Amino acid sequence: MTDRQSKILSAIIEQYAEVASPVGSLLLANLFGVSSATIRSEMSQLEELGYIEQPHTSAGRIPTDKGYRYYVNQVNDLPNSETKLFSNRSTRAIDVRVQGAGEATRAIKSAVNSLVEITQNLALATIGDQLYMSGISNLFGQPEFTSGAAVCEVAQLLDNLEPWLREAQPNEPLSVYIGHENPIGKTSGCSLIVSRFRSPYSDRSYIGVVGPTRQSYRQVMGLVSHAGRTLEAVMF
């Protein structure tokens, strides 16, 4: 992939996360200062490589799971990436609520509730052997999950999330499972972003966000990581 193709892919992902509709060549041409024909040529190559797809004949393009994975890997490789992933206002909101919560259970729930408000997705955390979740209405309010079949797929993922976390115990400080990468709910159209942190309940406690594959990965990855570190700092 060329540098320009990488930037175009990033622009498609970020724009699609914001507007929830396929991204056309005219918008990208204006953004990059080139002709629509040039953008269409680059998009065709990205489509051939499997990073984007065209949902309708006359529509723009949307990212594939492969495209999202490339983007997330690029975010992980950014130097000093944390400062670029989210706003100070958002991190301060998490810090204030967690630091003022008191005992561990309330602190963890405060972090989860903060992630719900900021990301507008579902957020979760393990508290001992229990899984605390909030923001289910946010998740099912996303346009991807308007059909009954889609709701059932997501519900199945949520039903199996707590036993999977307990059994799999992801080892990375931050783990990102995109769409079909999900070990459970492969066809749910969801991404799971989860951070490991130490708590009085376990050295392997988890906090994270579940949302559609169409989401602002830079922001959400940074916020989930920050929430885990803030909880550790408060509780130890």
C-alpha positions as CSV (number, residue, x, y, z in Angstrom):
1,M,0.0,0.0,0.0
2,T,1.3,3.4,-0.9
3,D,1.5,6.3,1.6
4,R,-1.4,8.1,-0.2
5,Q,-3.5,5.0,-0.2
6,S,-2.9,4.6,3.5
7,K,-4.0,8.2,4.1
8,I,-7.1,7.7,2.0
9,L,-8.0,4.5,3.9
10,S,-7.6,6.4,7.2
11,A,-9.8,9.2,5.8
12,I,-12.5,6.7,4.7
13,I,-12.5,5.0,8.1
14,E,-12.7,8.3,10.1
15,Q,-15.3,9.8,7.9
16,Y,-17.5,6.6,7.9
17,A,-17.3,6.5,11.7
18,E,-18.7,10.0,11.8
19,V,-21.5,9.9,9.3
20,A,-22.4,6.2,9.0
21,S,-22.7,6.3,5.3
22,P,-20.4,5.3,2.4
23,V,-17.6,7.8,1.6
24,G,-17.5,9.1,-1.9
25,S,-14.6,10.2,-4.1
26,L,-15.7,13.9,-4.3
27,L,-15.3,14.4,-0.6
28,L,-11.9,12.7,-0.6
29,A,-10.8,14.7,-3.7
30,N,-11.6,17.9,-1.8
31,L,-9.7,16.7,1.2
32,F,-6.6,15.6,-0.6
33,G,-6.6,18.3,-3.3
34,V,-6.6,16.0,-6.2
35,S,-9.1,15.0,-8.9
36,S,-12.0,12.7,-8.3
37,A,-10.6,10.4,-11.0
38,T,-7.4,10.1,-9.0
39,I,-9.3,9.2,-5.9
40,R,-11.4,6.7,-7.7
41,S,-8.3,5.0,-9.1
42,E,-6.8,4.8,-5.6
43,M,-10.1,3.5,-4.1
44,S,-10.3,0.8,-6.8
45,Q,-6.8,-0.4,-5.8
46,L,-7.7,-0.4,-2.1
47,E,-10.8,-2.4,-3.0
48,E,-8.8,-4.9,-5.0
49,L,-6.5,-5.3,-1.9
50,G,-9.5,-6.0,0.3
51,Y,-9.3,-2.9,2.5
52,I,-12.6,-1.3,1.4
53,E,-15.7,-2.4,-0.3
54,Q,-18.6,-0.8,-2.3
55,P,-21.9,-1.8,-0.7
56,H,-24.0,-0.5,-3.6
57,T,-23.2,0.1,-7.3
58,S,-23.6,3.8,-7.1
59,A,-22.4,4.3,-3.5
60,G,-19.1,5.3,-2.0
61,R,-16.8,2.9,-0.1
62,I,-16.8,1.6,3.4
63,P,-14.0,-0.2,5.3
64,T,-13.7,-3.9,5.6
65,D,-12.5,-5.7,8.7
66,K,-9.1,-6.0,7.0
67,G,-9.1,-2.2,6.5
68,Y,-9.9,-1.6,10.1
69,R,-7.2,-4.0,11.2
70,Y,-4.6,-2.2,9.1
71,Y,-5.7,1.2,10.6
72,V,-5.6,-0.1,14.2
73,N,-2.1,-1.5,13.6
74,Q,-1.0,1.9,12.3
75,V,-2.5,3.6,15.4
76,N,-0.6,1.2,17.7
77,D,2.6,2.0,15.9
78,L,2.3,5.8,16.3
79,P,5.0,7.4,18.5
80,N,3.6,9.0,21.6
81,S,0.2,8.0,20.2
82,E,-1.7,8.5,23.4
83,T,-1.7,12.2,23.2
84,K,-3.1,12.0,19.7
85,L,-6.0,9.6,20.5
86,F,-8.4,11.6,22.6
87,S,-9.0,15.0,24.0
88,N,-7.8,16.3,27.4
89,R,-11.4,17.1,28.3
90,S,-12.4,13.4,27.9
91,T,-9.6,12.1,30.0
92,R,-10.2,14.7,32.7
93,A,-13.8,13.6,32.8
94,I,-12.7,10.0,33.5
95,D,-10.2,11.1,36.1
96,V,-12.6,13.3,38.0
97,R,-15.3,10.6,38.2
98,V,-13.0,7.7,39.1
99,Q,-10.9,9.6,41.7
100,G,-14.0,10.9,43.4
101,A,-15.8,7.5,43.4
102,G,-14.4,6.1,46.6
103,E,-14.1,2.3,47.0
104,A,-13.0,0.0,44.2
105,T,-16.4,-1.2,42.9
106,R,-17.7,2.4,42.6
107,A,-14.5,3.5,40.9
108,I,-14.8,0.8,38.3
109,K,-18.5,1.5,37.6
110,S,-17.7,5.2,37.3
111,A,-15.0,4.5,34.7
112,V,-17.5,2.3,32.8
113,N,-20.2,5.0,32.9
114,S,-17.7,7.6,31.8
115,L,-16.8,5.5,28.7
116,V,-20.5,5.1,27.9
117,E,-21.1,8.8,27.9
118,I,-18.0,9.7,25.9
119,T,-18.0,6.9,23.3
120,Q,-21.8,6.6,23.0
121,N,-21.3,2.8,23.0
122,L,-21.7,0.0,25.5
123,A,-18.9,-0.2,28.1
124,L,-18.1,-3.0,30.5
125,A,-15.7,-4.1,33.2
126,T,-15.1,-7.1,35.4
127,I,-15.7,-6.7,39.1
128,G,-14.5,-9.9,40.7
129,D,-16.4,-12.7,39.0
130,Q,-19.1,-10.4,37.7
131,L,-19.3,-8.4,34.5
132,Y,-20.7,-4.9,34.9
133,M,-22.2,-3.4,31.6
134,S,-23.8,-0.1,30.8
135,G,-25.0,1.6,27.7
136,I,-26.9,-1.3,26.0
137,S,-29.4,1.2,24.6
138,N,-26.5,3.1,23.0
139,L,-25.3,-0.1,21.3
140,F,-28.7,-1.1,20.0
141,G,-29.4,2.5,18.9
142,Q,-26.6,2.3,16.3
143,P,-27.9,2.1,12.7
144,E,-26.1,-1.2,12.1
145,F,-28.3,-3.0,14.6
146,T,-31.8,-2.1,13.4
147,S,-32.8,-5.6,12.3
148,G,-34.0,-8.3,14.6
149,A,-31.3,-10.7,13.3
150,A,-28.5,-8.2,14.1
151,V,-29.9,-7.6,17.6
152,C,-29.9,-11.4,18.2
153,E,-26.2,-11.6,17.1
154,V,-25.1,-8.8,19.4
155,A,-27.2,-10.2,22.3
156,Q,-25.4,-13.6,21.8
157,L,-22.0,-11.9,22.0
158,L,-23.0,-10.1,25.2
159,D,-24.4,-13.3,26.8
160,N,-21.0,-15.0,26.2
161,L,-18.7,-12.2,27.0
162,E,-18.2,-12.7,30.7
163,P,-17.3,-16.4,30.5
164,W,-15.0,-15.8,27.6
165,L,-13.1,-13.1,29.4
166,R,-12.7,-15.3,32.4
167,E,-11.5,-18.2,30.3
168,A,-9.4,-16.5,27.7
169,Q,-7.9,-13.7,29.9
170,P,-6.4,-11.6,27.1
171,N,-2.8,-10.9,27.9
172,E,-2.1,-7.7,26.0
173,P,-2.5,-4.4,27.9
174,L,-4.9,-3.4,25.2
175,S,-6.6,-5.9,22.9
176,V,-8.8,-5.0,19.9
177,Y,-11.0,-7.6,18.2
178,I,-12.6,-6.3,15.0
179,G,-15.7,-7.8,13.5
180,H,-14.9,-11.4,12.4
181,E,-11.9,-11.4,14.7
182,N,-14.2,-11.6,17.7
183,P,-13.7,-14.9,19.4
184,I,-17.4,-14.8,20.1
185,G,-20.1,-13.2,18.0
186,K,-18.1,-13.3,14.8
187,T,-21.0,-12.3,12.7
188,S,-22.3,-9.6,15.1
189,G,-20.7,-6.7,13.3
190,C,-19.1,-5.6,16.6
191,S,-15.7,-4.6,17.7
192,L,-14.4,-5.2,21.3
193,I,-11.7,-3.0,22.7
194,V,-10.6,-4.2,26.1
195,S,-7.8,-3.1,28.5
196,R,-6.3,-5.3,31.2
197,F,-5.7,-3.6,34.6
198,R,-4.9,-4.6,38.2
199,S,-7.7,-4.3,40.8
200,P,-8.2,-5.5,44.4
201,Y,-10.3,-8.3,42.9
202,S,-7.8,-9.6,40.4
203,D,-4.5,-9.0,38.6
204,R,-6.4,-9.6,35.4
205,S,-9.4,-7.3,35.6
206,Y,-10.7,-5.8,32.3
207,I,-12.5,-2.7,31.1
208,G,-13.6,-2.0,27.6
209,V,-16.1,-0.9,25.0
210,V,-18.3,-2.9,22.6
211,G,-19.5,-1.0,19.5
212,P,-20.1,-1.5,15.8
213,T,-17.0,-2.0,13.7
214,R,-17.7,1.6,12.5
215,Q,-16.3,3.6,15.3
216,S,-13.5,6.1,16.2
217,Y,-10.8,3.6,17.0
218,R,-8.2,6.3,17.7
219,Q,-10.3,7.9,20.4
220,V,-11.8,4.7,21.9
221,M,-8.5,2.8,22.1
222,G,-7.0,5.8,23.9
223,L,-9.9,6.2,26.3
224,V,-10.1,2.6,27.2
225,S,-6.3,2.5,27.9
226,H,-6.5,5.6,30.0
227,A,-9.4,4.3,32.0
228,G,-7.5,1.1,32.9
229,R,-4.4,3.1,34.0
230,T,-6.5,5.5,36.0
231,L,-8.2,2.7,37.8
232,E,-4.8,1.2,38.7
233,A,-3.5,4.5,39.9
234,V,-6.5,5.1,42.1
235,M,-6.7,1.6,43.6
236,F,-3.0,1.0,44.3
